[in-house]
């Protein structure tokens, strides 16, 4: 519970930073409540995307926070850096795509879909069917005016 409160305040600080320092890309669209973001999660470590159950079990031991997720599949035939990565699903997503712990959901759930300009440059996109998308904050033509 204390960790959840800490993450809640971290989210507030993050949101303030985001509003104060505009990025080159902005998030547009709205959630379609499809649940894809809760069922297709990728985790990474310093070595890259998590690609083995053993690494995930170590993560769960070190950070109990990861116990709310379960392995749901593996990425195949995607971009090279994602190929072989395990996908994870939140244990608290209902069959009708509602979050059962919405007030206490993890910080990255609150931020989804949040990507840095670096990741967008590398080609990261929202999940297929997601109502959100990234767009350029200010078109080049507007700088010329």
MDAnalysis code that builds the backbone (N, CA, C; Angstrom):
import MDAnalysis as mda
import numpy as np

u = mda.Universe.empty(435, n_residues=145, atom_resindex=np.repeat(np.arange(145), 3), trajectory=True)
u.add_TopologyAttr("name", ["N", "CA", "C"] * 145)
u.add_TopologyAttr("resid", np.arange(1, 146))
u.add_TopologyAttr("resname", ["UNK", "UNK", "UNK", "UNK", "UNK", "UNK", "UNK", "UNK", "UNK", "UNK", "UNK", "UNK", "UNK", "UNK", "UNK", "UNK", "UNK", "UNK", "UNK", "UNK", "UNK", "UNK", "UNK", "UNK", "UNK", "UNK", "UNK", "UNK", "UNK", "UNK", "UNK", "UNK", "UNK", "UNK", "UNK", "UNK", "UNK", "UNK", "UNK", "UNK", "UNK", "UNK", "UNK", "UNK", "UNK", "UNK", "UNK", "UNK", "UNK", "UNK", "UNK", "UNK", "UNK", "UNK", "UNK", "UNK", "UNK", "UNK", "UNK", "UNK", "UNK", "UNK", "UNK", "UNK", "UNK", "UNK", "UNK", "UNK", "UNK", "UNK", "UNK", "UNK", "UNK", "UNK", "UNK", "UNK", "UNK", "UNK", "UNK", "UNK", "UNK", "UNK", "UNK", "UNK", "UNK", "UNK", "UNK", "UNK", "UNK", "UNK", "UNK", "UNK", "UNK", "UNK", "UNK", "UNK", "UNK", "UNK", "UNK", "UNK", "UNK", "UNK", "UNK", "UNK", "UNK", "UNK", "UNK", "UNK", "UNK", "UNK", "UNK", "UNK", "UNK", "UNK", "UNK", "UNK", "UNK", "UNK", "UNK", "UNK", "UNK", "UNK", "UNK", "UNK", "UNK", "UNK", "UNK", "UNK", "UNK", "UNK", "UNK", "UNK", "UNK", "UNK", "UNK", "UNK", "UNK", "UNK", "UNK", "UNK", "UNK", "UNK", "UNK", "UNK", "UNK"])
u.atoms.positions = np.array([
    [0.827, -1.192, 0.000],
    [0.000, 0.000, 0.000],
    [0.865, 1.248, 0.000],
    [1.950, 1.228, 0.796],
    [2.866, 2.364, 0.853],
    [3.545, 2.573, -0.494],
    [3.913, 1.467, -1.145],
    [4.506, 1.566, -2.485],
    [3.519, 2.165, -3.472],
    [2.252, 1.786, -3.371],
    [1.234, 2.319, -4.272],
    [1.073, 3.819, -4.082],
    [1.105, 4.281, -2.834],
    [1.021, 5.721, -2.573],
    [2.242, 6.453, -3.118],
    [3.398, 5.841, -2.932],
    [4.627, 6.439, -3.458],
    [4.547, 6.567, -4.980],
    [4.083, 5.495, -5.642],
    [3.955, 5.526, -7.106],
    [2.919, 6.565, -7.537],
    [1.870, 6.738, -6.738],
    [0.844, 7.722, -7.055],
    [1.451, 9.125, -7.069],
    [2.259, 9.455, -6.060],
    [2.887, 10.774, -6.002],
    [3.944, 10.943, -7.081],
    [4.648, 9.867, -7.413],
    [5.603, 9.931, -8.524],
    [4.881, 10.250, -9.826],
    [3.689, 9.682, -10.001],
    [2.890, 9.959, -11.199],
    [2.486, 11.426, -11.271],
    [2.106, 11.993, -10.147],
    [1.718, 13.404, -10.120],
    [2.907, 14.285, -10.513],
    [4.077, 13.989, -9.966],
    [5.285, 14.748, -10.299],
    [5.617, 14.591, -11.775],
    [5.500, 13.363, -12.287],
    [5.768, 13.119, -13.700],
    [4.818, 13.938, -14.578],
    [3.539, 13.944, -14.231],
    [2.557, 14.700, -15.016],
    [2.871, 16.190, -15.021],
    [3.289, 16.718, -13.874],
    [3.654, 18.135, -13.806],
    [4.854, 18.436, -14.696],
    [5.865, 17.571, -14.648],
    [7.042, 17.749, -15.503],
    [6.648, 17.735, -16.971],
    [5.771, 16.806, -17.326],
    [5.344, 16.673, -18.713],
    [4.630, 17.933, -19.182],
    [3.787, 18.493, -18.313],
    [3.049, 19.696, -18.693],
    [3.947, 20.918, -18.768],
    [4.955, 20.985, -17.897],
    [5.851, 22.138, -17.884],
    [6.847, 22.128, -19.035],
    [7.303, 20.950, -19.397],
    [8.315, 20.836, -20.444],
    [7.726, 20.039, -21.599],
    [7.185, 20.745, -22.561],
    [6.523, 20.060, -23.667],
    [7.521, 19.241, -24.471],
    [7.052, 18.158, -25.006],
    [7.904, 17.289, -25.803],
    [7.655, 17.539, -27.277],
    [8.466, 16.931, -28.089],
    [8.328, 17.081, -29.530],
    [7.106, 16.323, -30.043],
    [6.719, 15.288, -29.334],
    [5.550, 14.490, -29.701],
    [4.501, 14.602, -28.616],
    [3.259, 14.522, -29.045],
    [2.165, 14.541, -28.084],
    [1.292, 13.309, -28.301],
    [0.593, 12.968, -27.267],
    [-0.309, 11.828, -27.311],
    [-1.685, 12.323, -27.727],
    [-2.285, 11.638, -28.675],
    [-3.629, 11.975, -29.132],
    [-4.502, 10.734, -29.071],
    [-5.798, 10.936, -29.203],
    [-6.742, 9.823, -29.181],
    [-7.279, 9.580, -27.791],
    [-7.978, 8.468, -27.640],
    [-8.516, 8.114, -26.330],
    [-8.601, 6.594, -26.204],
    [-8.726, 6.148, -24.998],
    [-8.762, 4.716, -24.708],
    [-10.042, 4.093, -25.269],
    [-9.886, 2.944, -25.934],
    [-11.036, 2.201, -26.465],
    [-11.466, 1.082, -25.523],
    [-10.777, 0.966, -24.374],
    [-11.079, -0.049, -23.358],
    [-11.029, -1.464, -23.931],
    [-10.021, -1.697, -24.779],
    [-9.883, -3.024, -25.398],
    [-9.084, -3.983, -24.517],
    [-8.322, -3.464, -23.565],
    [-7.538, -4.303, -22.664],
    [-6.220, -4.809, -23.235],
    [-5.908, -4.454, -24.468],
    [-4.662, -4.939, -25.094],
    [-3.436, -4.492, -24.313],
    [-3.468, -3.292, -23.763],
    [-2.304, -2.785, -23.024],
    [-2.081, -3.562, -21.727],
    [-3.106, -4.194, -21.204],
    [-2.999, -4.975, -19.967],
    [-2.611, -6.429, -20.241],
    [-2.699, -6.826, -21.502],
    [-2.436, -8.215, -21.869],
    [-1.192, -8.393, -22.740],
    [-0.548, -7.308, -23.106],
    [0.630, -7.369, -23.990],
    [1.744, -6.487, -23.453],
    [2.198, -6.776, -22.255],
    [3.195, -5.956, -21.588],
    [4.576, -6.550, -21.819],
    [5.545, -5.685, -22.089],
    [6.944, -6.097, -22.204],
    [7.717, -5.465, -21.055],
    [8.548, -6.248, -20.388],
    [9.423, -5.724, -19.344],
    [10.859, -5.813, -19.827],
    [11.682, -4.917, -19.328],
    [13.093, -4.970, -19.696],
    [13.971, -4.769, -18.474],
    [15.194, -5.207, -18.613],
    [16.237, -5.007, -17.620],
    [17.385, -4.283, -18.325],
    [18.500, -4.136, -17.642],
    [19.664, -3.499, -18.257],
    [20.149, -4.276, -19.486],
    [19.875, -5.562, -19.510],
    [20.321, -6.422, -20.617],
    [19.355, -6.416, -21.801],
    [18.196, -5.805, -21.662],
    [17.203, -5.788, -22.730],
    [15.886, -6.374, -22.259],
    [15.055, -6.745, -23.222],
    [13.750, -7.299, -22.884],
    [13.892, -8.630, -22.154],
    [12.957, -8.896, -21.239],
    [12.947, -10.145, -20.490],
    [12.560, -11.259, -21.458],
    [13.457, -12.263, -21.558],
    [13.239, -13.346, -22.522],
    [13.218, -14.731, -21.880],
    [13.284, -14.784, -20.545],
    [13.226, -16.096, -19.897],
    [12.430, -16.012, -18.597],
    [11.824, -17.144, -18.254],
    [11.045, -17.238, -17.027],
    [11.943, -17.029, -15.805],
    [13.181, -17.506, -15.886],
    [14.112, -17.377, -14.774],
    [14.393, -15.909, -14.444],
    [14.586, -15.102, -15.476],
    [14.831, -13.674, -15.256],
    [13.604, -13.036, -14.608],
    [12.423, -13.415, -15.069],
    [11.199, -12.865, -14.505],
    [11.040, -13.275, -13.042],
    [11.354, -14.515, -12.710],
    [11.262, -14.965, -11.319],
    [12.225, -14.183, -10.424],
    [13.405, -13.878, -10.931],
    [14.367, -13.056, -10.176],
    [13.812, -11.649, -9.971],
    [13.182, -11.120, -11.001],
    [12.573, -9.790, -10.887],
    [11.490, -9.791, -9.807],
    [10.690, -10.852, -9.763],
    [9.623, -10.946, -8.775],
    [10.189, -11.046, -7.354],
    [11.309, -11.752, -7.205],
    [11.937, -11.863, -5.878],
    [12.473, -10.517, -5.426],
    [13.115, -9.831, -6.349],
    [13.738, -8.545, -6.024],
    [12.696, -7.451, -5.822],
    [11.647, -7.465, -6.637],
    [10.590, -6.455, -6.584],
    [9.229, -7.153, -6.577],
    [8.615, -7.361, -5.416],
    [7.321, -8.040, -5.332],
    [6.248, -7.411, -6.219],
    [6.465, -6.189, -6.604],
    [5.564, -5.469, -7.501],
    [5.249, -6.288, -8.755],
    [6.217, -7.058, -9.258],
    [6.037, -7.841, -10.482],
    [5.167, -9.076, -10.281],
    [4.789, -9.373, -9.064],
    [3.945, -10.544, -8.806],
    [2.523, -10.361, -9.325],
    [2.160, -9.139, -9.660],
    [0.816, -8.891, -10.193],
    [0.705, -9.221, -11.677],
    [1.796, -9.738, -12.263],
    [1.808, -10.076, -13.682],
    [2.112, -11.550, -13.886],
    [1.630, -12.073, -15.002],
    [1.942, -13.454, -15.360],
    [2.389, -13.483, -16.820],
    [3.181, -14.481, -17.146],
    [3.671, -14.641, -18.519],
    [2.496, -15.059, -19.393],
    [2.329, -14.374, -20.509],
    [1.194, -14.672, -21.381],
    [1.597, -15.129, -22.780],
    [2.855, -14.975, -23.139],
    [3.273, -15.386, -24.479],
    [4.700, -14.961, -24.782],
    [5.022, -14.997, -26.060],
    [6.353, -14.631, -26.527],
    [6.230, -13.878, -27.849],
    [7.055, -12.877, -28.034],
    [7.033, -12.094, -29.270],
    [7.765, -12.866, -30.357],
    [7.099, -13.046, -31.475],
    [7.701, -13.737, -32.617],
    [7.473, -12.919, -33.878],
    [8.459, -12.932, -34.771],
    [8.362, -12.261, -36.073],
    [8.088, -10.766, -35.961],
    [8.658, -10.141, -34.952],
    [8.529, -8.688, -34.805],
    [9.900, -8.080, -35.029],
    [10.035, -6.829, -34.658],
    [11.308, -6.140, -34.791],
    [12.386, -6.933, -34.064],
    [13.584, -6.905, -34.597],
    [14.684, -7.708, -34.053],
    [14.876, -7.553, -32.552],
    [14.812, -6.335, -32.050],
    [15.099, -6.122, -30.628],
    [13.999, -6.646, -29.717],
    [12.819, -6.929, -30.249],
    [11.732, -7.478, -29.448],
    [11.572, -8.984, -29.629],
    [12.096, -9.534, -30.688],
    [11.901, -10.946, -30.992],
    [12.397, -11.820, -29.833],
    [11.558, -12.724, -29.394],
    [11.913, -13.629, -28.298],
    [11.571, -13.098, -26.923],
    [11.107, -11.865, -26.852],
    [10.746, -11.293, -25.553],
    [9.456, -11.927, -25.047],
    [9.387, -12.107, -23.752],
    [8.166, -12.622, -23.135],
    [7.145, -11.496, -23.035],
    [5.883, -11.833, -23.233],
    [4.817, -10.871, -22.985],
    [4.147, -11.239, -21.665],
    [3.624, -10.223, -21.005],
    [3.030, -10.403, -19.693],
    [1.619, -9.842, -19.678],
    [0.814, -10.396, -18.779],
    [-0.557, -9.942, -18.601],
    [-0.753, -9.604, -17.135],
    [-1.490, -8.546, -16.892],
    [-1.835, -8.184, -15.525],
    [-2.853, -9.184, -14.995],
    [-2.677, -9.597, -13.770],
    [-3.613, -10.538, -13.148],
    [-4.923, -9.857, -12.734],
    [-4.952, -8.527, -12.806],
    [-6.111, -7.791, -12.326],
    [-6.963, -7.190, -13.441],
    [-6.872, -7.758, -14.642],
    [-7.734, -7.318, -15.741],
    [-8.923, -8.272, -15.810],
    [-10.114, -7.737, -15.820],
    [-11.310, -8.587, -15.863],
    [-11.586, -9.024, -17.299],
    [-12.511, -9.950, -17.451],
    [-12.880, -10.440, -18.781],
    [-13.493, -9.347, -19.657],
    [-14.112, -8.344, -19.022],
    [-14.693, -7.239, -19.796],
    [-13.753, -6.025, -19.839],
    [-12.460, -6.282, -19.641],
    [-11.379, -5.295, -19.781],
    [-11.370, -4.180, -18.741],
    [-11.977, -4.416, -17.596],
    [-11.921, -3.439, -16.514],
    [-10.766, -3.780, -15.578],
    [-10.131, -2.741, -15.057],
    [-9.056, -2.933, -14.082],
    [-9.692, -3.127, -12.708],
    [-9.375, -4.245, -12.073],
    [-9.966, -4.561, -10.774],
    [-9.304, -3.795, -9.629],
    [-8.153, -3.169, -9.893],
    [-7.446, -2.386, -8.864],
    [-7.177, -0.971, -9.381],
    [-8.095, -0.430, -10.135],
    [-7.891, 0.839, -10.828],
    [-7.283, 1.944, -9.950],
    [-7.775, 2.206, -8.743],
    [-7.170, 3.287, -7.935],
    [-5.717, 3.000, -7.535],
    [-5.326, 1.729, -7.535],
    [-3.982, 1.348, -7.104],
    [-3.175, 0.714, -8.228],
    [-3.539, 0.983, -9.467],
    [-2.828, 0.394, -10.602],
    [-1.392, 0.920, -10.650],
    [-0.490, 0.139, -11.256],
    [0.922, 0.536, -11.318],
    [1.122, 1.850, -12.073],
    [2.224, 2.513, -11.789],
    [2.491, 3.816, -12.399],
    [2.570, 3.738, -13.913],
    [3.153, 2.649, -14.467],
    [3.242, 2.613, -15.933],
    [1.874, 2.417, -16.568],
    [0.907, 1.882, -15.820],
    [-0.458, 1.787, -16.339],
    [-1.075, 3.182, -16.423],
    [-0.809, 3.988, -15.394],
    [-1.333, 5.353, -15.398],
    [-0.748, 6.158, -16.546],
    [0.487, 5.868, -16.885],
    [1.208, 6.646, -17.898],
    [0.976, 6.140, -19.315],
    [0.442, 4.940, -19.473],
    [0.312, 4.368, -20.807],
    [-0.602, 5.214, -21.676],
    [-0.284, 5.402, -22.906],
    [0.990, 5.064, -23.541],
    [1.934, 6.261, -23.492],
    [2.980, 6.127, -22.748],
    [3.951, 7.199, -22.611],
    [5.276, 6.709, -23.166],
    [5.797, 7.414, -24.109],
    [7.085, 7.033, -24.697],
    [7.933, 8.276, -24.874],
    [9.211, 8.105, -24.644],
    [10.136, 9.214, -24.845],
    [10.327, 9.452, -26.335],
    [10.819, 10.627, -26.658],
    [11.110, 10.935, -28.059],
    [12.072, 9.903, -28.635],
    [13.038, 9.447, -27.836],
    [14.003, 8.432, -28.302],
    [13.289, 7.173, -28.772],
    [12.354, 6.688, -27.971],
    [11.625, 5.474, -28.335],
    [10.770, 5.690, -29.574],
    [10.176, 6.851, -29.684],
    [9.357, 7.137, -30.866],
    [10.247, 7.172, -32.105],
    [11.436, 7.770, -31.979],
    [12.389, 7.789, -33.094],
    [12.761, 6.368, -33.512],
    [12.817, 5.443, -32.531],
    [13.187, 4.057, -32.821],
    [12.017, 3.261, -33.391],
    [10.863, 3.876, -33.479],
    [9.728, 3.213, -34.111],
    [8.690, 2.655, -33.162],
    [8.782, 2.954, -31.876],
    [7.773, 2.427, -30.950],
    [6.415, 3.042, -31.282],
    [5.393, 2.226, -31.192],
    [4.028, 2.654, -31.475],
    [3.109, 2.083, -30.409],
    [1.894, 2.575, -30.398],
    [0.907, 1.985, -29.499],
    [0.480, 0.636, -30.084],
    [-0.189, -0.159, -29.298],
    [-0.619, -1.486, -29.730],
    [-1.680, -1.389, -30.825],
    [-1.727, -2.406, -31.668],
    [-2.739, -2.454, -32.731],
    [-4.137, -2.343, -32.122],
    [-4.943, -1.497, -32.701],
    [-6.303, -1.318, -32.229],
    [-6.450, -0.313, -31.100],
    [-5.328, 0.182, -30.577],
    [-5.366, 1.151, -29.479],
    [-5.904, 2.475, -30.011],
    [-6.671, 3.160, -29.213],
    [-7.223, 4.449, -29.607],
    [-6.244, 5.596, -29.493],
    [-5.108, 5.352, -28.831],
    [-4.082, 6.387, -28.680],
    [-3.082, 6.320, -29.825],
    [-2.466, 7.450, -30.124],
    [-1.368, 7.493, -31.089],
    [-0.508, 8.717, -30.802],
    [0.725, 8.692, -31.295],
    [1.656, 9.799, -31.119],
    [1.641, 10.667, -32.367],
    [1.691, 11.978, -32.154],
    [1.731, 12.911, -33.273],
    [2.736, 14.008, -32.938],
    [3.208, 14.682, -33.953],
    [4.169, 15.762, -33.755],
    [3.452, 16.929, -33.081],
    [4.092, 17.485, -32.065],
    [3.516, 18.575, -31.293],
    [3.279, 19.813, -32.159],
    [4.275, 20.156, -32.941],
    [4.181, 21.341, -33.779],
    [4.734, 21.000, -35.150],
    [3.911, 21.119, -36.154],
    [4.323, 20.791, -37.517],
    [5.410, 21.757, -37.996],
    [6.291, 21.276, -38.852],
    [7.412, 22.063, -39.355],
    [6.934, 23.349, -40.017],
    [5.848, 23.263, -40.748],
    [5.333, 24.423, -41.463],
    [4.982, 25.565, -40.511],
    [4.543, 25.240, -39.317],
    [4.154, 26.287, -38.363],
    [5.368, 27.069, -37.858],
    [6.566, 26.437, -37.873],
    [7.772, 27.163, -37.491],
    [8.150, 28.179, -38.564],
    [7.749, 27.937, -39.792],
    [8.117, 28.822, -40.901],
    [7.255, 30.081, -40.945],
    [6.109, 30.039, -40.284],
    [5.188, 31.187, -40.318],
    [5.623, 32.309, -39.417],
])
